[in-house]
Amino acid sequence: MSTRSVCLKAGLLSAPTRTFLIKDAIKCTLTSGRSRSMTTESDATDVKIIDAPFARPEPFAIRKAPTVLATIHSFPTLEPIKFEAYPSTFLHAPLRRDILHRAVIFEGDAHRLGRGKAKWRTEVHGSSKKIRPQKGSGRARLGDKKSPMLRGGGAAHGPKPRDFSTDLPKKMYSMAWRTALSYRYRQNELLVVENTLELEESDAGLVSTIIKKYGWGRSKQRSLFITNEHRPNLEDAMADLDAEARILVKEDVDVKDLLETGRIIIERDALEWFKQEHSSD
């Protein structure tokens, strides 16, 4: 009898929901090639089958994403108000210099205008009459006065308007945003303020005093103020303080802006907007 027949009689090929107890040992010797099976036959009546409940595996526990805490301050006193929890993938992402480099190059290429243009000989205004005969003058051959060899003629292989922009996957660009913000957070250079980054009146002296008091000026690298919307009083007061700090609305901020200054002072709603815009992987 074959090995499969013996196993079928013994119940070894039935559903996995049963547990089998075999009194008499069944020894199945598997041989290669065309050799005959030497399996010891066993009587099916000696096998007892006991029903056992099927143990279902427990579902995996849904783990909540880890978070980091950011202190929310008031402006201009910078008194701590409360803590705000943010995903660690947003404010504690690992440093990726290669991703940051690609994002900065991508932004730089997008800002290039590509307006350089020089006229070719067909675009220069003037007559196309041949200046001198082809032969007999003893001088070099020359065409019309629009030739690139003559002063006032067209430019050979001159620049033409073109698009310098390059491509970068959206997910990679979002990763660069999270990497830049995470770097600032770990360096303790990300200051989150309540949505009050505004002055009662445009006072350049007050803004200069605040910058000097907290060390946000040029002596310790400039600072970047990021607002959720336009703050006219603060913008007017900082118009003459560009050497000390700069202010941008959230839509005008790039990855390069997050890296080139010494610190970032950002409104809470603006940071929430960044999280929604650049949270996809």
Accessible surface in RSA format (square Angstrom, percent):
REM  Atomic radii and reference values for relative SASA: ProtOr
REM  Chains: A
REM  Algorithm: Lee & Richards
REM  Probe-radius: 1.40
REM  Slices: 20
REM RES _ NUM      All-atoms   Total-Side   Main-Chain    Non-polar    All polar
REM                ABS   REL    ABS   REL    ABS   REL    ABS   REL    ABS   REL
RES MET A   1    92.87  48.1  42.42  28.1  50.45 120.1  57.88  49.2  34.99  46.4
RES SER A   2    61.57  52.0  51.38  68.6  10.19  23.5  46.26  98.5  15.30  21.4
RES THR A   3    31.29  22.3  29.57  30.0   1.73   4.1  26.31  35.3   4.98   7.5
RES ARG A   4   161.36  67.7 154.86  78.9   6.50  15.5  61.89  84.6  99.47  60.3
RES SER A   5    39.89  33.7  37.39  49.9   2.50   5.8  11.82  25.2  28.07  39.3
RES VAL A   6     4.30   2.8   3.23   2.9   1.08   2.6   3.87   3.4   0.43   1.2
RES CYS A   7    19.93  15.1  19.70  22.0   0.24   0.6   1.03   2.6  18.90  20.4
RES LEU A   8    98.19  54.7  79.89  57.2  18.30  46.0  80.60  56.6  17.58  47.3
RES LYS A   9   111.60  54.4  91.37  56.1  20.23  48.2  63.48  57.1  48.12  51.3
RES ALA A  10     3.39   3.1   1.46   2.3   1.93   4.4   3.19   4.5   0.20   0.5
RES GLY A  11    12.42  15.3   0.00   N/A  12.42  15.3  12.42  34.1   0.00   0.0
RES LEU A  12    80.25  44.7  57.28  41.0  22.97  57.7  57.61  40.5  22.64  60.9
RES LEU A  13    90.98  50.7  58.65  42.0  32.33  81.3  63.86  44.8  27.12  73.0
RES SER A  14    54.86  46.4  26.53  35.4  28.33  65.3  38.11  81.2  16.75  23.5
RES ALA A  15    51.61  47.4  39.17  60.4  12.44  28.3  45.47  64.0   6.13  16.2
RES PRO A  16   123.80  90.2  92.55  84.4  31.25 113.6 104.14  86.0  19.66 122.2
RES THR A  17    61.59  43.8  54.01  54.8   7.58  18.1  43.13  57.9  18.46  27.9
RES ARG A  18   105.39  44.2  93.28  47.5  12.11  28.8  10.06  13.8  95.32  57.8
RES THR A  19    73.84  52.5  70.28  71.2   3.56   8.5  53.33  71.6  20.51  31.0
RES PHE A  20    46.79  23.4  24.90  15.4  21.89  57.0  24.90  15.1  21.89  62.7
RES LEU A  21    99.28  55.3  96.69  69.2   2.59   6.5  98.90  69.5   0.38   1.0
RES ILE A  22    60.44  34.4  30.11  22.4  30.33  73.1  30.65  22.1  29.79  80.8
RES LYS A  23   139.40  68.0 103.53  63.5  35.87  85.4  74.54  67.1  64.86  69.1
RES ASP A  24    70.70  49.5  66.45  66.1   4.25  10.0  22.14  52.1  48.56  48.4
RES ALA A  25    78.14  71.8  51.26  79.1  26.88  61.2  59.24  83.4  18.90  50.1
RES ILE A  26    34.01  19.4   6.24   4.6  27.77  66.9   6.46   4.7  27.55  74.8
RES LYS A  27   145.24  70.9 140.08  85.9   5.16  12.3  87.46  78.7  57.78  61.5
RES CYS A  28    51.14  38.7  22.01  24.6  29.13  68.5  14.49  36.7  36.65  39.5
RES THR A  29    71.62  50.9  67.12  68.0   4.51  10.7  45.56  61.2  26.06  39.4
RES LEU A  30   143.86  80.1 113.24  81.0  30.62  77.0 115.17  80.9  28.69  77.2
RES THR A  31    64.99  46.2  33.94  34.4  31.06  74.0  37.27  50.1  27.72  41.9
RES SER A  32   106.80  90.3  82.16 109.6  24.65  56.8  54.46 116.0  52.35  73.3
RES GLY A  33    76.18  93.9   0.00   N/A  76.18  93.9  40.81 112.0  35.37  79.2
RES ARG A  34   248.91 104.5 209.51 106.8  39.39  93.8  89.14 121.8 159.77  96.8
RES SER A  35    65.15  55.1  36.93  49.3  28.22  65.0  47.73 101.6  17.42  24.4
RES ARG A  36   200.93  84.4 183.65  93.6  17.28  41.1  75.16 102.7 125.77  76.2
RES SER A  37    39.69  33.5  22.28  29.7  17.41  40.1  23.64  50.3  16.06  22.5
RES MET A  38   140.22  72.6 121.39  80.3  18.83  44.8 105.12  89.4  35.10  46.5
RES THR A  39    15.87  11.3   0.03   0.0  15.84  37.8   0.03   0.0  15.84  23.9
RES THR A  40    78.83  56.1  72.35  73.3   6.48  15.4  56.19  75.5  22.64  34.2
RES GLU A  41   100.88  57.9  78.30  59.2  22.58  53.8  29.53  57.1  71.35  58.3
RES SER A  42    27.21  23.0   6.95   9.3  20.26  46.7  13.70  29.2  13.51  18.9
RES ASP A  43    84.74  59.4  70.51  70.2  14.24  33.7  30.12  70.9  54.63  54.5
RES ALA A  44    47.27  43.5  34.11  52.6  13.16  29.9  35.41  49.9  11.86  31.4
RES THR A  45   113.65  80.8  81.24  82.4  32.41  77.2  81.93 110.1  31.71  47.9
RES ASP A  46    54.63  38.3  48.50  48.3   6.13  14.5  12.12  28.5  42.52  42.4
RES VAL A  47    21.51  14.2   5.21   4.7  16.30  39.3   5.21   4.5  16.30  44.2
RES LYS A  48   117.92  57.5 113.88  69.9   4.03   9.6  72.20  65.0  45.71  48.7
RES ILE A  49    92.79  52.8  62.00  46.2  30.78  74.2  62.00  44.6  30.78  83.5
RES ILE A  50    90.49  51.5  87.69  65.3   2.81   6.8  90.49  65.2   0.00   0.0
RES ASP A  51   110.04  77.1  87.69  87.3  22.35  52.9  38.42  90.4  71.63  71.4
RES ALA A  52    38.16  35.1  26.85  41.4  11.30  25.7  29.34  41.3   8.81  23.4
RES PRO A  53   131.97  96.2 104.51  95.3  27.46  99.8 116.01  95.8  15.96  99.2
RES PHE A  54   113.21  56.6  87.26  54.0  25.95  67.5  90.18  54.7  23.03  65.9
RES ALA A  55    90.10  82.8  65.92 101.7  24.18  55.0  74.64 105.1  15.46  41.0
RES ARG A  56   195.06  81.9 172.39  87.9  22.67  54.0  54.86  75.0 140.20  85.0
RES PRO A  57   118.43  86.3  92.67  84.5  25.76  93.6 104.51  86.3  13.91  86.5
RES GLU A  58   155.72  89.4 134.75 101.9  20.97  49.9  50.85  98.4 104.87  85.6
RES PRO A  59   124.91  91.0  99.99  91.2  24.92  90.6 110.52  91.2  14.39  89.5
RES PHE A  60   197.84  99.0 178.31 110.4  19.53  50.8 182.29 110.5  15.55  44.5
RES ALA A  61    98.05  90.2  66.78 103.1  31.26  71.1  75.79 106.7  22.26  59.0
RES ILE A  62   175.59  99.9 142.57 106.2  33.02  79.6 147.68 106.3  27.92  75.8
RES ARG A  63   207.50  87.1 178.00  90.7  29.49  70.2  71.21  97.3 136.29  82.6
RES LYS A  64   180.15  87.9 162.54  99.7  17.61  41.9 111.77 100.6  68.39  72.8
RES ALA A  65    65.13  59.9  49.87  77.0  15.27  34.7  55.68  78.4   9.46  25.1
RES PRO A  66    79.06  57.6  69.27  63.1   9.79  35.6  79.00  65.2   0.05   0.3
RES THR A  67    74.59  53.1  48.13  48.8  26.46  63.1  23.57  31.7  51.03  77.1
RES VAL A  68    25.20  16.6  19.93  18.0   5.27  12.7  25.20  21.9   0.00   0.0
RES LEU A  69   104.28  58.1  90.09  64.4  14.19  35.7  90.09  63.3  14.19  38.2
RES ALA A  70     5.95   5.5   3.20   4.9   2.75   6.3   5.95   8.4   0.00   0.0
RES THR A  71    43.70  31.1  36.02  36.5   7.68  18.3  15.66  21.0  28.04  42.4
RES ILE A  72     0.00   0.0   0.00   0.0   0.00   0.0   0.00   0.0   0.00   0.0
RES HIS A  73    30.08  16.4  30.08  20.9   0.00   0.0  12.38  12.8  17.70  20.6
RES SER A  74    26.53  22.4  26.53  35.4   0.00   0.0  24.77  52.7   1.76   2.5
RES PHE A  75    19.77   9.9   3.31   2.0  16.46  42.8   3.52   2.1  16.25  46.5
RES PRO A  76    51.52  37.5  48.57  44.3   2.94  10.7  48.70  40.2   2.82  17.5
RES THR A  77    82.04  58.3  62.87  63.7  19.17  45.7  63.10  84.8  18.94  28.6
RES LEU A  78    29.60  16.5  18.50  13.2  11.11  27.9  18.50  13.0  11.11  29.9
RES GLU A  79   108.50  62.3 107.05  81.0   1.45   3.5  31.61  61.1  76.89  62.8
RES PRO A  80   100.81  73.5  77.75  70.9  23.06  83.8  77.88  64.3  22.93 142.5
RES ILE A  81    92.18  52.5  58.97  43.9  33.22  80.1  63.83  46.0  28.35  76.9
RES LYS A  82    91.95  44.9  80.43  49.4  11.52  27.4  54.92  49.4  37.03  39.4
RES PHE A  83   137.83  69.0 114.66  71.0  23.17  60.3 114.66  69.5  23.17  66.3
RES GLU A  84    40.83  23.4  39.45  29.8   1.38   3.3   2.81   5.4  38.03  31.0
RES ALA A  85    55.97  51.5  35.75  55.2  20.22  46.0  35.75  50.3  20.22  53.6
RES TYR A  86     0.18   0.1   0.00   0.0   0.18   0.5   0.18   0.1   0.00   0.0
RES PRO A  87    42.08  30.7  42.08  38.4   0.00   0.0  42.08  34.7   0.00   0.0
RES SER A  88    22.98  19.4  21.60  28.8   1.39   3.2  14.33  30.5   8.65  12.1
RES THR A  89    84.94  60.4  80.24  81.4   4.70  11.2  65.94  88.6  19.01  28.7
RES PHE A  90     3.43   1.7   3.43   2.1   0.00   0.0   3.43   2.1   0.00   0.0
RES LEU A  91     0.00   0.0   0.00   0.0   0.00   0.0   0.00   0.0   0.00   0.0
RES HIS A  92    87.82  48.0  76.84  53.4  10.98  28.1  42.19  43.5  45.63  53.1
RES ALA A  93    13.11  12.1  11.52  17.8   1.58   3.6  13.11  18.5   0.00   0.0
RES PRO A  94   102.63  74.8  94.02  85.7   8.61  31.3 101.99  84.2   0.65   4.0
RES LEU A  95    66.56  37.1  42.07  30.1  24.49  61.6  42.07  29.5  24.49  65.9
RES ARG A  96    95.73  40.2  94.36  48.1   1.37   3.3  29.66  40.5  66.07  40.0
RES ARG A  97   180.37  75.7 172.02  87.7   8.35  19.9  65.57  89.6 114.80  69.6
RES ASP A  98    73.94  51.8  63.47  63.2  10.47  24.8  46.35 109.1  27.59  27.5
RES ILE A  99    10.08   5.7   9.90   7.4   0.18   0.4   9.90   7.1   0.18   0.5
RES LEU A 100    17.11   9.5  16.95  12.1   0.17   0.4  17.11  12.0   0.00   0.0
RES HIS A 101   116.68  63.8 110.38  76.7   6.30  16.1  85.22  87.8  31.46  36.6
RES ARG A 102   112.54  47.3 108.33  55.2   4.20  10.0  36.14  49.4  76.40  46.3
RES ALA A 103     0.08   0.1   0.08   0.1   0.00   0.0   0.08   0.1   0.00   0.0
RES VAL A 104    43.94  28.9  42.03  38.1   1.91   4.6  42.03  36.5   1.91   5.2
RES ILE A 105    87.27  49.7  85.51  63.7   1.76   4.2  87.07  62.7   0.20   0.5
RES PHE A 106    50.81  25.4  50.11  31.0   0.70   1.8  50.63  30.7   0.18   0.5
RES GLU A 107     9.67   5.6   8.09   6.1   1.58   3.8   9.58  18.5   0.09   0.1
RES GLY A 108    36.46  45.0   0.00   N/A  36.46  45.0  32.56  89.3   3.90   8.7
RES ASP A 109    26.23  18.4  25.73  25.6   0.50   1.2   0.95   2.2  25.29  25.2
RES ALA A 110    57.02  52.4  31.10  48.0  25.92  59.0  31.57  44.5  25.45  67.4
RES HIS A 111   122.87  67.2 104.95  73.0  17.91  45.8  70.28  72.4  52.59  61.2
RES ARG A 112   130.46  54.8 113.06  57.6  17.40  41.4  36.71  50.2  93.75  56.8
RES LEU A 113   122.38  68.2  95.65  68.4  26.73  67.2  98.55  69.2  23.83  64.1
RES GLY A 114    15.32  18.9   0.00   N/A  15.32  18.9   6.79  18.6   8.54  19.1
RES ARG A 115   181.96  76.4 160.74  81.9  21.22  50.5  60.38  82.5 121.58  73.7
RES GLY A 116    42.96  53.0   0.00   N/A  42.96  53.0  33.80  92.8   9.17  20.5
RES LYS A 117   113.79  55.5  79.35  48.7  34.44  82.0  67.76  61.0  46.03  49.0
RES ALA A 118    24.92  22.9  17.69  27.3   7.23  16.4  23.69  33.4   1.23   3.3
RES LYS A 119   120.36  58.7 114.24  70.1   6.12  14.6  64.77  58.3  55.59  59.2
RES TRP A 120    94.16  37.8  93.81  45.4   0.34   0.8  75.84  40.4  18.31  29.7
RES ARG A 121    70.48  29.6  70.10  35.7   0.39   0.9  16.32  22.3  54.16  32.8
RES THR A 122   107.21  76.3  77.78  78.8  29.43  70.1  67.64  90.8  39.57  59.8
RES GLU A 123    79.03  45.4  56.51  42.8  22.52  53.6  33.98  65.7  45.06  36.8
RES VAL A 124    27.29  18.0  21.63  19.6   5.66  13.6  22.21  19.3   5.07  13.8
RES HIS A 125   182.14  99.5 157.54 109.5  24.61  63.0 112.80 116.3  69.35  80.7
RES GLY A 126    28.14  34.7   0.00   N/A  28.14  34.7  10.59  29.1  17.55  39.3
RES SER A 127    63.77  53.9  50.31  67.1  13.46  31.0  45.67  97.3  18.10  25.4
RES SER A 128    85.63  72.4  62.75  83.7  22.88  52.7  25.05  53.3  60.58  84.9
RES LYS A 129   163.52  79.8 148.57  91.2  14.96  35.6 100.05  90.1  63.47  67.6
RES LYS A 130    84.65  41.3  70.96  43.5  13.69  32.6  59.50  53.6  25.15  26.8
RES ILE A 131    82.45  46.9  49.96  37.2  32.50  78.3  56.23  40.5  26.22  71.2
RES ARG A 132    43.34  18.2  38.16  19.5   5.17  12.3  22.96  31.4  20.38  12.4
RES PRO A 133    91.74  66.9  81.03  73.9  10.71  38.9  89.38  73.8   2.37  14.7
RES GLN A 134    83.04  46.4  71.50  52.3  11.53  27.5  36.86  78.5  46.17  35.0
RES LYS A 135   173.32  84.6 154.53  94.8  18.79  44.7 108.55  97.7  64.77  69.0
RES GLY A 136    85.16 105.0   0.00   N/A  85.16 105.0  42.52 116.7  42.64  95.5
RES SER A 137    52.99  44.8  19.87  26.5  33.13  76.3  28.47  60.6  24.52  34.3
RES GLY A 138    84.33 104.0   0.00   N/A  84.33 104.0  45.00 123.5  39.33  88.1
RES ARG A 139   164.49  69.1 140.51  71.6  23.98  57.1  48.01  65.6 116.48  70.6
RES ALA A 140    76.97  70.8  58.49  90.3  18.48  42.0  69.39  97.7   7.58  20.1
RES ARG A 141   174.17  73.1 159.08  81.1  15.09  35.9  37.86  51.7 136.31  82.6
RES LEU A 142    17.62   9.8  13.07   9.4   4.55  11.4  16.65  11.7   0.98   2.6
RES GLY A 143    28.16  34.7   0.00   N/A  28.16  34.7  20.72  56.9   7.43  16.6
RES ASP A 144    18.94  13.3  15.87  15.8   3.08   7.3   2.02   4.8  16.92  16.9
RES LYS A 145   108.14  52.8 102.62  63.0   5.52  13.1  51.74  46.6  56.40  60.1
RES LYS A 146    27.47  13.4  27.35  16.8   0.13   0.3   3.67   3.3  23.80  25.4
RES SER A 147     4.54   3.8   4.54   6.1   0.00   0.0   0.81   1.7   3.73   5.2
RES PRO A 148    47.30  34.5  22.28  20.3  25.02  91.0  22.53  18.6  24.78 154.0
RES MET A 149   143.36  74.2 106.58  70.5  36.78  87.6  73.76  62.7  69.60  92.2
RES LEU A 150    56.72  31.6  47.70  34.1   9.02  22.7  50.35  35.4   6.37  17.1
RES ARG A 151   247.27 103.8 207.73 105.9  39.55  94.2  88.56 121.0 158.72  96.2
RES GLY A 152    63.38  78.2   0.00   N/A  63.38  78.2  39.93 109.6  23.45  52.5
RES GLY A 153    21.35  26.3   0.00   N/A  21.35  26.3   0.04   0.1  21.31  47.7
RES GLY A 154     5.29   6.5   0.00   N/A   5.29   6.5   0.57   1.6   4.73  10.6
RES ALA A 155    41.89  38.5  31.71  48.9  10.18  23.2  38.77  54.6   3.12   8.3
RES ALA A 156    53.51  49.2  30.65  47.3  22.85  52.0  30.65  43.2  22.85  60.5
RES HIS A 157   183.20 100.1 142.52  99.1  40.68 104.1 105.63 108.9  77.57  90.3
RES GLY A 158    21.40  26.4   0.00   N/A  21.40  26.4   7.12  19.5  14.28  32.0
RES PRO A 159    83.62  60.9  71.24  64.9  12.38  45.0  82.89  68.4   0.73   4.5
RES LYS A 160    92.25  45.0  81.57  50.1  10.68  25.4  78.44  70.6  13.81  14.7
RES PRO A 161    78.03  56.9  56.50  51.5  21.52  78.2  56.85  46.9  21.18 131.6
RES ARG A 162   156.90  65.9 139.50  71.1  17.40  41.4  54.19  74.1 102.72  62.3
RES ASP A 163   117.52  82.3  85.91  85.5  31.62  74.8  42.22  99.4  75.31  75.1
RES PHE A 164    41.45  20.7  30.32  18.8  11.13  29.0  35.50  21.5   5.95  17.0
RES SER A 165    54.99  46.5  34.03  45.4  20.95  48.3  19.16  40.8  35.83  50.2
RES THR A 166    64.30  45.7  54.42  55.2   9.89  23.6  55.98  75.2   8.32  12.6
RES ASP A 167   140.67  98.5 118.07 117.5  22.61  53.5  38.89  91.5 101.78 101.5
RES LEU A 168    23.14  12.9   2.96   2.1  20.18  50.7   3.85   2.7  19.29  51.9
RES PRO A 169    75.26  54.8  63.11  57.5  12.14  44.1  74.51  61.5   0.75   4.6
RES LYS A 170   158.48  77.3 146.27  89.7  12.21  29.1  92.85  83.6  65.63  69.9
RES LYS A 171   125.08  61.0 123.81  76.0   1.26   3.0  70.51  63.5  54.57  58.1
RES MET A 172    45.84  23.7  42.59  28.2   3.24   7.7  44.68  38.0   1.15   1.5
RES TYR A 173    42.41  19.8  42.41  24.1   0.00   0.0  33.49  25.2   8.92  11.0
RES SER A 174     1.48   1.3   1.48   2.0   0.00   0.0   0.00   0.0   1.48   2.1
RES MET A 175    68.01  35.2  68.01  45.0   0.00   0.0  63.87  54.3   4.14   5.5
RES ALA A 176     0.00   0.0   0.00   0.0   0.00   0.0   0.00   0.0   0.00   0.0
RES TRP A 177     9.13   3.7   9.13   4.4   0.00   0.0   8.94   4.8   0.19   0.3
RES ARG A 178    12.95   5.4  12.90   6.6   0.05   0.1   2.47   3.4  10.48   6.4
RES THR A 179     0.90   0.6   0.90   0.9   0.00   0.0   0.00   0.0   0.90   1.4
RES ALA A 180     0.00   0.0   0.00   0.0   0.00   0.0   0.00   0.0   0.00   0.0
RES LEU A 181     0.54   0.3   0.54   0.4   0.00   0.0   0.54   0.4   0.00   0.0
RES SER A 182     0.00   0.0   0.00   0.0   0.00   0.0   0.00   0.0   0.00   0.0
RES TYR A 183    72.69  33.9  72.69  41.4   0.00   0.0  31.32  23.5  41.37  51.0
RES ARG A 184    10.86   4.6  10.86   5.5   0.00   0.0   0.00   0.0  10.86   6.6
RES TYR A 185    54.67  25.5  45.00  25.6   9.66  25.1  29.39  22.1  25.28  31.2
RES ARG A 186    90.39  38.0  56.06  28.6  34.32  81.7  42.62  58.2  47.77  29.0
RES GLN A 187    91.48  51.2  73.05  53.4  18.44  43.9   4.68  10.0  86.80  65.8
RES ASN A 188   139.02  95.9 115.83 111.9  23.19  55.8  27.45  66.1 111.57 107.8
RES GLU A 189    52.27  30.0  47.74  36.1   4.54  10.8  15.88  30.7  36.39  29.7
RES LEU A 190    21.17  11.8   0.47   0.3  20.69  52.0   0.97   0.7  20.20  54.3
RES LEU A 191    36.70  20.4  36.08  25.8   0.62   1.6  36.70  25.8   0.00   0.0
RES VAL A 192     2.40   1.6   1.72   1.6   0.68   1.6   1.72   1.5   0.68   1.9
RES VAL A 193     0.00   0.0   0.00   0.0   0.00   0.0   0.00   0.0   0.00   0.0
RES GLU A 194    39.91  22.9  39.91  30.2   0.00   0.0  24.80  48.0  15.10  12.3
RES ASN A 195    45.66  31.5  29.87  28.9  15.79  38.0  18.47  44.4  27.19  26.3
RES THR A 196    69.84  49.7  62.78  63.6   7.06  16.8  65.50  88.0   4.34   6.6
RES LEU A 197     0.00   0.0   0.00   0.0   0.00   0.0   0.00   0.0   0.00   0.0
RES GLU A 198    53.39  30.7  37.80  28.6  15.59  37.1  32.11  62.1  21.28  17.4
RES LEU A 199    11.35   6.3   5.43   3.9   5.93  14.9   8.73   6.1   2.62   7.1
RES GLU A 200   180.50 103.6 143.83 108.8  36.67  87.3  65.50 126.7 115.00  93.9
RES GLU A 201   119.37  68.5 115.56  87.4   3.81   9.1  39.44  76.3  79.93  65.3
RES SER A 202    60.86  51.4  30.94  41.3  29.92  68.9  21.32  45.4  39.55  55.4
RES ASP A 203    54.91  38.5  51.97  51.7   2.94   6.9   8.44  19.9  46.47  46.3
RES ALA A 204    45.51  41.8  38.84  59.9   6.66  15.2  39.05  55.0   6.46  17.1
RES GLY A 205    44.66  55.1   0.00   N/A  44.66  55.1  38.24 105.0   6.41  14.4
RES LEU A 206    77.71  43.3  72.30  51.7   5.41  13.6  75.98  53.4   1.73   4.7
RES VAL A 207     4.58   3.0   4.58   4.1   0.00   0.0   4.58   4.0   0.00   0.0
RES SER A 208    28.27  23.9  26.67  35.6   1.59   3.7  12.98  27.6  15.29  21.4
RES THR A 209    82.73  58.8  78.90  80.0   3.83   9.1  56.85  76.4  25.88  39.1
RES ILE A 210    13.71   7.8  12.96   9.7   0.76   1.8  13.71   9.9   0.00   0.0
RES ILE A 211     2.39   1.4   2.39   1.8   0.00   0.0   2.39   1.7   0.00   0.0
RES LYS A 212   162.98  79.5 137.17  84.2  25.80  61.4  88.46  79.6  74.52  79.4
RES LYS A 213   153.41  74.8 117.08  71.8  36.32  86.5  78.64  70.8  74.77  79.6
RES TYR A 214    62.04  29.0  35.96  20.5  26.08  67.9  39.35  29.6  22.69  28.0
RES GLY A 215    16.71  20.6   0.00   N/A  16.71  20.6  13.88  38.1   2.83   6.3
RES TRP A 216    13.52   5.4  13.52   6.5   0.00   0.0   1.35   0.7  12.16  19.7
RES GLY A 217     6.70   8.3   0.00   N/A   6.70   8.3   5.69  15.6   1.01   2.3
RES ARG A 218   157.68  66.2 145.31  74.1  12.36  29.4  47.55  65.0 110.12  66.7
RES SER A 219   111.80  94.5  65.88  87.9  45.92 105.8  58.71 125.0  53.09  74.4
RES LYS A 220   131.73  64.3 120.79  74.1  10.94  26.0  76.47  68.8  55.26  58.9
RES GLN A 221   118.08  66.0 111.05  81.2   7.02  16.7  41.22  87.7  76.86  58.3
RES ARG A 222    68.07  28.6  64.96  33.1   3.11   7.4  17.80  24.3  50.27  30.5
RES SER A 223     0.00   0.0   0.00   0.0   0.00   0.0   0.00   0.0   0.00   0.0
RES LEU A 224     0.11   0.1   0.11   0.1   0.00   0.0   0.11   0.1   0.00   0.0
RES PHE A 225     2.98   1.5   2.98   1.8   0.00   0.0   2.98   1.8   0.00   0.0
RES ILE A 226     0.00   0.0   0.00   0.0   0.00   0.0   0.00   0.0   0.00   0.0
RES THR A 227     0.00   0.0   0.00   0.0   0.00   0.0   0.00   0.0   0.00   0.0
RES ASN A 228    35.55  24.5  31.02  30.0   4.53  10.9   0.46   1.1  35.09  33.9
RES GLU A 229    96.40  55.3  93.68  70.9   2.72   6.5  27.66  53.5  68.74  56.1
RES HIS A 230   123.63  67.6 112.04  77.9  11.59  29.6  82.48  85.0  41.15  47.9
RES ARG A 231    33.09  13.9  33.09  16.9   0.00   0.0   1.27   1.7  31.82  19.3
RES PRO A 232    79.47  57.9  77.04  70.2   2.43   8.8  79.47  65.6   0.00   0.0
RES ASN A 233    41.27  28.5  41.27  39.9   0.00   0.0   0.00   0.0  41.27  39.9
RES LEU A 234     1.49   0.8   1.49   1.1   0.00   0.0   1.49   1.0   0.00   0.0
RES GLU A 235    48.89  28.1  41.85  31.7   7.04  16.8  17.02  32.9  31.87  26.0
RES ASP A 236    92.09  64.5  76.11  75.8  15.98  37.8  16.93  39.8  75.16  75.0
RES ALA A 237     1.49   1.4   0.00   0.0   1.49   3.4   1.08   1.5   0.41   1.1
RES MET A 238     8.07   4.2   0.75   0.5   7.32  17.4   0.99   0.8   7.09   9.4
RES ALA A 239    71.44  65.7  40.38  62.3  31.06  70.7  50.81  71.6  20.64  54.7
RES ASP A 240   132.45  92.8 100.71 100.2  31.73  75.0  32.36  76.2 100.09  99.8
RES LEU A 241    28.79  16.0  27.41  19.6   1.38   3.5  28.79  20.2   0.00   0.0
RES ASP A 242    86.13  60.3  84.40  84.0   1.73   4.1  28.36  66.8  57.76  57.6
RES ALA A 243    50.65  46.6  38.82  59.9  11.82  26.9  47.25  66.5   3.39   9.0
RES GLU A 244    47.84  27.5  47.84  36.2   0.00   0.0  16.51  31.9  31.33  25.6
RES ALA A 245     0.24   0.2   0.00   0.0   0.24   0.6   0.00   0.0   0.24   0.6
RES ARG A 246    56.98  23.9  53.26  27.2   3.71   8.8  10.58  14.5  46.40  28.1
RES ILE A 247    31.06  17.7  15.62  11.6  15.44  37.2  15.62  11.3  15.44  41.9
RES LEU A 248    30.32  16.9  27.14  19.4   3.18   8.0  30.32  21.3   0.00   0.0
RES VAL A 249    13.41   8.8  13.10  11.9   0.31   0.7  13.10  11.4   0.31   0.8
RES LYS A 250    27.95  13.6  26.36  16.2   1.59   3.8   4.88   4.4  23.07  24.6
RES GLU A 251   107.63  61.8  78.14  59.1  29.49  70.2  52.00 100.6  55.63  45.4
RES ASP A 252    86.00  60.2  68.53  68.2  17.47  41.3  19.74  46.4  66.27  66.1
RES VAL A 253     6.72   4.4   0.00   0.0   6.72  16.2   0.00   0.0   6.72  18.2
RES ASP A 254    34.48  24.1  34.48  34.3   0.00   0.0   1.57   3.7  32.90  32.8
RES VAL A 255     0.00   0.0   0.00   0.0   0.00   0.0   0.00   0.0   0.00   0.0
RES LYS A 256   109.41  53.4 109.25  67.0   0.16   0.4  52.33  47.1  57.08  60.8
RES ASP A 257    16.45  11.5  16.42  16.3   0.03   0.1   0.00   0.0  16.45  16.4
RES LEU A 258     0.00   0.0   0.00   0.0   0.00   0.0   0.00   0.0   0.00   0.0
RES LEU A 259    54.80  30.5  34.07  24.4  20.73  52.1  34.24  24.0  20.56  55.3
RES GLU A 260    87.25  50.1  47.00  35.6  40.25  95.8  30.69  59.4  56.56  46.2
RES THR A 261     4.18   3.0   0.64   0.6   3.54   8.4   1.78   2.4   2.40   3.6
RES GLY A 262     4.53   5.6   0.00   N/A   4.53   5.6   2.11   5.8   2.42   5.4
RES ARG A 263    42.86  18.0  42.86  21.8   0.00   0.0  13.15  18.0  29.72  18.0
RES ILE A 264     0.05   0.0   0.00   0.0   0.05   0.1   0.00   0.0   0.05   0.1
RES ILE A 265     0.25   0.1   0.25   0.2   0.00   0.0   0.25   0.2   0.00   0.0
RES ILE A 266     0.00   0.0   0.00   0.0   0.00   0.0   0.00   0.0   0.00   0.0
RES GLU A 267     0.00   0.0   0.00   0.0   0.00   0.0   0.00   0.0   0.00   0.0
RES ARG A 268    47.73  20.0  47.73  24.3   0.00   0.0   0.00   0.0  47.73  28.9
RES ASP A 269    52.52  36.8  48.41  48.2   4.11   9.7  10.23  24.1  42.29  42.2
RES ALA A 270     0.00   0.0   0.00   0.0   0.00   0.0   0.00   0.0   0.00   0.0
RES LEU A 271     0.00   0.0   0.00   0.0   0.00   0.0   0.00   0.0   0.00   0.0
RES GLU A 272    38.16  21.9  38.16  28.9   0.00   0.0  21.51  41.6  16.65  13.6
RES TRP A 273    70.42  28.3  67.89  32.9   2.52   5.9  53.65  28.6  16.77  27.2
RES PHE A 274     0.30   0.1   0.30   0.2   0.00   0.0   0.30   0.2   0.00   0.0
RES LYS A 275    47.97  23.4  47.92  29.4   0.05   0.1  19.53  17.6  28.44  30.3
RES GLN A 276   133.29  74.5 106.23  77.6  27.06  64.4  34.06  72.5  99.23  75.3
RES GLU A 277    85.95  49.3  71.63  54.2  14.32  34.1   4.85   9.4  81.10  66.2
RES HIS A 278    24.73  13.5  24.73  17.2   0.00   0.0  17.40  17.9   7.33   8.5
RES SER A 279    63.23  53.4  43.84  58.5  19.39  44.7  22.06  47.0  41.17  57.7
RES SER A 280    55.92  47.3  46.52  62.1   9.40  21.7  49.14 104.6   6.78   9.5
RES ASP A 281   111.61  78.2  78.54  78.2  33.06  78.2  38.26  90.0  73.35  73.2
END  Absolute sums over single chains surface
CHAIN  1 A    18945.8      15158.9       3787.0      10509.9       8436.0
END  Absolute sums over all chains
TOTAL         18945.8      15158.9       3787.0      10509.9       8436.0
